[in-house]
Amino acid sequence: MQTPYDWITVAIFAGLIVIFLQRSVGEGEPQDSILSYLPPSVGCAVANYVGNEGYDLFAVIGIVAVLAYSYFVLKPFQRQG
């Protein structure tokens, strides 16, 4: 973990894990599939890679895309129940 991209993408990925675990142990049937977590996870990996390779603009665009997908598709701030 040497670059800001490493720290940022790992933090986002950790947030995805927390959302997934919280929803998987909640009451009732989970409303989202595990496959809905694949695009932001892969996006974190790709953004980290391109950022470490020196393509800062593409890395920032990737990170913003991951955050937008997570907000609009996974809806982490929506109350369950």
MDTraj code that builds the backbone (N, CA, C; nanometers):
import mdtraj as md
import numpy as np

residues = "MET GLN THR PRO TYR ASP TRP ILE THR VAL ALA ILE PHE ALA GLY LEU ILE VAL ILE PHE LEU GLN ARG SER VAL GLY GLU GLY GLU PRO GLN ASP SER ILE LEU SER TYR LEU PRO PRO SER VAL GLY CYS ALA VAL ALA ASN TYR VAL GLY ASN GLU GLY TYR ASP LEU PHE ALA VAL ILE GLY ILE VAL ALA VAL LEU ALA TYR SER TYR PHE VAL LEU LYS PRO PHE GLN ARG GLN GLY".split()
xyz = np.array([
    [0.0846, -0.1163, 0.0000],
    [0.0000, 0.0000, 0.0000],
    [0.0897, 0.1233, 0.0000],
    [0.1156, 0.1711, -0.1206],
    [0.2109, 0.2804, -0.1335],
    [0.1521, 0.4061, -0.1936],
    [0.0440, 0.3941, -0.2677],
    [-0.0120, 0.5110, -0.3352],
    [-0.1486, 0.5453, -0.2765],
    [-0.1941, 0.6677, -0.3020],
    [-0.3299, 0.7034, -0.2574],
    [-0.4364, 0.6137, -0.3204],
    [-0.4120, 0.5665, -0.4410],
    [-0.5096, 0.4786, -0.5066],
    [-0.5253, 0.3473, -0.4301],
    [-0.4170, 0.2973, -0.3758],
    [-0.4251, 0.1757, -0.2947],
    [-0.5183, 0.1984, -0.1755],
    [-0.4975, 0.3072, -0.1041],
    [-0.5755, 0.3348, 0.0156],
    [-0.7219, 0.3634, -0.0167],
    [-0.7448, 0.4437, -0.1204],
    [-0.8823, 0.4810, -0.1553],
    [-0.9618, 0.3598, -0.2018],
    [-0.9043, 0.2801, -0.2915],
    [-0.9792, 0.1659, -0.3447],
    [-1.0000, 0.0570, -0.2390],
    [-0.9032, 0.0380, -0.1510],
    [-0.9216, -0.0594, -0.0436],
    [-1.0306, -0.0112, 0.0531],
    [-1.0357, 0.1182, 0.0798],
    [-1.1406, 0.1719, 0.1672],
    [-1.2787, 0.1543, 0.1040],
    [-1.2891, 0.1797, -0.0254],
    [-1.4176, 0.1600, -0.0939],
    [-1.4551, 0.0127, -0.0921],
    [-1.3591, -0.0734, -0.1197],
    [-1.3858, -0.2176, -0.1190],
    [-1.4292, -0.2637, 0.0197],
    [-1.3663, -0.2105, 0.1238],
    [-1.4069, -0.2455, 0.2606],
    [-1.5502, -0.2009, 0.2872],
    [-1.5878, -0.0850, 0.2354],
    [-1.7258, -0.0395, 0.2485],
    [-1.8237, -0.1320, 0.1775],
    [-1.7847, -0.1811, 0.0603],
    [-1.8685, -0.2770, -0.0119],
    [-1.8870, -0.4052, 0.0688],
    [-1.7800, -0.4486, 0.1327],
    [-1.7870, -0.5692, 0.2152],
    [-1.8824, -0.5485, 0.3319],
    [-1.8740, -0.4335, 0.3961],
    [-1.9612, -0.4048, 0.5098],
    [-2.1076, -0.4038, 0.4661],
    [-2.1362, -0.3401, 0.3516],
    [-2.2742, -0.3372, 0.3017],
    [-2.3225, -0.4788, 0.2732],
    [-2.2390, -0.5582, 0.2068],
    [-2.2784, -0.6953, 0.1735],
    [-2.3044, -0.7773, 0.2993],
    [-2.2141, -0.7704, 0.3954],
    [-2.2312, -0.8483, 0.5178],
    [-2.3527, -0.8024, 0.5976],
    [-2.3741, -0.6726, 0.6042],
    [-2.4895, -0.6207, 0.6774],
    [-2.6194, -0.6700, 0.6145],
    [-2.6255, -0.6694, 0.4838],
    [-2.7478, -0.7116, 0.4162],
    [-2.7648, -0.8627, 0.4161],
    [-2.6558, -0.9365, 0.4242],
    [-2.6682, -1.0824, 0.4201],
    [-2.7128, -1.1406, 0.5543],
    [-2.6932, -1.0687, 0.6631],
    [-2.7364, -1.1186, 0.7939],
    [-2.8664, -1.0553, 0.8402],
    [-2.9207, -0.9627, 0.7612],
    [-3.0451, -0.8964, 0.7987],
    [-3.1638, -0.9904, 0.7911],
    [-3.2722, -0.9468, 0.8499],
    [-3.3945, -1.0268, 0.8476],
    [-3.4510, -1.0303, 0.7067],
    [-3.5127, -1.1412, 0.6730],
    [-3.5757, -1.1539, 0.5426],
    [-3.4762, -1.1919, 0.4336],
    [-3.5288, -1.2008, 0.3141],
    [-3.4485, -1.2377, 0.1977],
    [-3.3680, -1.1162, 0.1508],
    [-3.2393, -1.1358, 0.1180],
    [-3.1597, -1.0231, 0.0670],
    [-3.2215, -0.9667, -0.0611],
    [-3.2202, -0.8340, -0.0729],
    [-3.2805, -0.7677, -0.1878],
    [-3.1839, -0.7535, -0.3047],
    [-3.0576, -0.7750, -0.2817],
    [-2.9612, -0.7628, -0.3909],
    [-2.8797, -0.8913, -0.4041],
    [-2.8324, -0.9142, -0.5228],
    [-2.7547, -1.0337, -0.5540],
    [-2.6068, -1.0076, -0.5303],
    [-2.5335, -1.1139, -0.5086],
    [-2.3887, -1.0992, -0.4941],
    [-2.3258, -1.0487, -0.6239],
    [-2.3909, -1.0752, -0.7359],
    [-2.3380, -1.0277, -0.8641],
    [-2.3445, -0.8763, -0.8779],
    [-2.4312, -0.8114, -0.8027],
    [-2.4381, -0.6656, -0.8097],
    [-2.3168, -0.5990, -0.7444],
    [-2.2395, -0.6771, -0.6707],
    [-2.1170, -0.6252, -0.6097],
    [-1.9949, -0.6459, -0.6990],
    [-2.0097, -0.7211, -0.8060],
    [-1.8973, -0.7480, -0.8964],
    [-1.8489, -0.6234, -0.9705],
    [-1.9372, -0.5434, -1.0332],
    [-1.8868, -0.4252, -1.1050],
    [-1.8069, -0.3275, -1.0182],
    [-1.8541, -0.2908, -0.8973],
    [-1.7713, -0.1982, -0.8206],
    [-1.6414, -0.2622, -0.7698],
    [-1.6435, -0.3919, -0.7441],
    [-1.5204, -0.4588, -0.6992],
    [-1.4161, -0.4599, -0.8097],
    [-1.4593, -0.4962, -0.9291],
    [-1.3669, -0.4955, -1.0434],
    [-1.3247, -0.3518, -1.0746],
    [-1.4182, -0.2586, -1.0610],
    [-1.3857, -0.1180, -1.0839],
    [-1.2789, -0.0671, -0.9886],
    [-1.2837, -0.1105, -0.8636],
    [-1.1797, -0.0727, -0.7671],
    [-1.0440, -0.1266, -0.8099],
    [-1.0421, -0.2514, -0.8530],
    [-0.9162, -0.3126, -0.8949],
    [-0.8590, -0.2419, -1.0181],
    [-0.9447, -0.2125, -1.1142],
    [-0.8988, -0.1467, -1.2375],
    [-0.8530, -0.0045, -1.2078],
    [-0.9305, 0.0699, -1.1284],
    [-0.8910, 0.2066, -1.0936],
    [-0.7589, 0.2082, -1.0187],
    [-0.7382, 0.1141, -0.9296],
    [-0.6126, 0.1048, -0.8573],
    [-0.4977, 0.0763, -0.9533],
    [-0.5179, -0.0166, -1.0442],
    [-0.4122, -0.0526, -1.1391],
    [-0.3748, 0.0655, -1.2288],
    [-0.4745, 0.1287, -1.2896],
    [-0.4420, 0.2387, -1.3808],
    [-0.3845, 0.3577, -1.3043],
    [-0.4290, 0.3779, -1.1814],
    [-0.3709, 0.4849, -1.1006],
    [-0.2256, 0.4589, -1.0672],
    [-0.1949, 0.3354, -1.0344],
    [-0.0561, 0.2998, -1.0047],
    [0.0320, 0.3041, -1.1288],
    [-0.0273, 0.2895, -1.2458],
    [0.0483, 0.2967, -1.3711],
    [0.0675, 0.4405, -1.4186],
    [0.0091, 0.5364, -1.3483],
    [0.0304, 0.6767, -1.3808],
    [-0.0809, 0.7426, -1.4599],
    [-0.1903, 0.6730, -1.4824],
    [-0.3031, 0.7301, -1.5557],
    [-0.4036, 0.7866, -1.4556],
    [-0.3666, 0.8999, -1.3973],
    [-0.4443, 0.9563, -1.2877],
    [-0.5876, 0.9915, -1.3270],
    [-0.6064, 1.0504, -1.4440],
    [-0.7399, 1.0900, -1.4862],
    [-0.8331, 0.9691, -1.4968],
    [-0.7833, 0.8615, -1.5574],
    [-0.8659, 0.7416, -1.5718],
    [-0.8942, 0.6769, -1.4357],
    [-0.7983, 0.6843, -1.3459],
    [-0.8188, 0.6286, -1.2124],
    [-0.9263, 0.7067, -1.1369],
    [-0.9221, 0.8379, -1.1455],
    [-1.0216, 0.9209, -1.0777],
    [-1.1600, 0.8971, -1.1390],
    [-1.1666, 0.8879, -1.2712],
    [-1.2945, 0.8590, -1.3373],
    [-1.3468, 0.7232, -1.2915],
    [-1.2585, 0.6243, -1.2809],
    [-1.2994, 0.4915, -1.2347],
    [-1.3507, 0.4927, -1.0926],
    [-1.2838, 0.5658, -1.0063],
    [-1.3261, 0.5734, -0.8664],
    [-1.4613, 0.6440, -0.8548],
    [-1.4793, 0.7502, -0.9302],
    [-1.6079, 0.8206, -0.9291],
    [-1.7177, 0.7294, -0.9841],
    [-1.6870, 0.6528, -1.0881],
    [-1.7858, 0.5600, -1.1445],
    [-1.8237, 0.4525, -1.0431],
    [-1.7261, 0.4016, -0.9695],
    [-1.7541, 0.3011, -0.8665],
    [-1.8430, 0.3598, -0.7572],
    [-1.8132, 0.4799, -0.7144],
    [-1.8944, 0.5436, -0.6110],
    [-2.0358, 0.5726, -0.6610],
    [-2.0470, 0.6165, -0.7860],
    [-2.1796, 0.6434, -0.8427],
    [-2.2606, 0.5144, -0.8547],
    [-2.1982, 0.4080, -0.9033],
    [-2.2675, 0.2789, -0.9136],
    [-2.3125, 0.2335, -0.7753],
    [-2.2243, 0.2436, -0.6792],
    [-2.2582, 0.1991, -0.5438],
    [-2.3742, 0.2797, -0.4870],
    [-2.3749, 0.4095, -0.5120],
    [-2.4805, 0.4950, -0.4580],
    [-2.6151, 0.4686, -0.5248],
    [-2.6155, 0.4575, -0.6583],
    [-2.7419, 0.4456, -0.7309],
    [-2.7936, 0.3028, -0.7423],
    [-2.7050, 0.2039, -0.7444],
    [-2.7495, 0.0654, -0.7612],
    [-2.7590, -0.0067, -0.6270],
    [-2.6544, 0.0013, -0.5471],
    [-2.6549, -0.0694, -0.4187],
    [-2.7303, 0.0064, -0.3102],
    [-2.7421, 0.1373, -0.3246],
    [-2.8160, 0.2228, -0.2315],
    [-2.7763, 0.1972, -0.0857],
    [-2.6523, 0.2319, -0.0499],
    [-2.6049, 0.2003, 0.0852],
    [-2.6748, 0.2792, 0.1969],
    [-2.7361, 0.3925, 0.1639],
    [-2.7970, 0.4753, 0.2674],
    [-2.9482, 0.4554, 0.2779],
    [-3.0009, 0.3630, 0.1980],
    [-3.1448, 0.3351, 0.2036],
    [-3.1729, 0.2444, 0.3230],
    [-3.2715, 0.2806, 0.3995],
    [-3.3062, 0.1991, 0.5161],
    [-3.3730, 0.0704, 0.4710],
    [-3.3292, -0.0383, 0.5311],
    [-3.3870, -0.1689, 0.5014],
    [-3.5040, -0.1928, 0.5962],
    [-3.6091, -0.2514, 0.5418],
    [-3.7172, -0.2850, 0.6328],
    [-3.8444, -0.2305, 0.5940],
])
top = md.Topology()
chain = top.add_chain()
for i, resn in enumerate(residues, 1):
    res = top.add_residue(resn, chain, resSeq=i)
    for name in ("N", "CA", "C"):
        top.add_atom(name, md.element.get_by_symbol(name[0]), res)
traj = md.Trajectory(xyz[None], top)
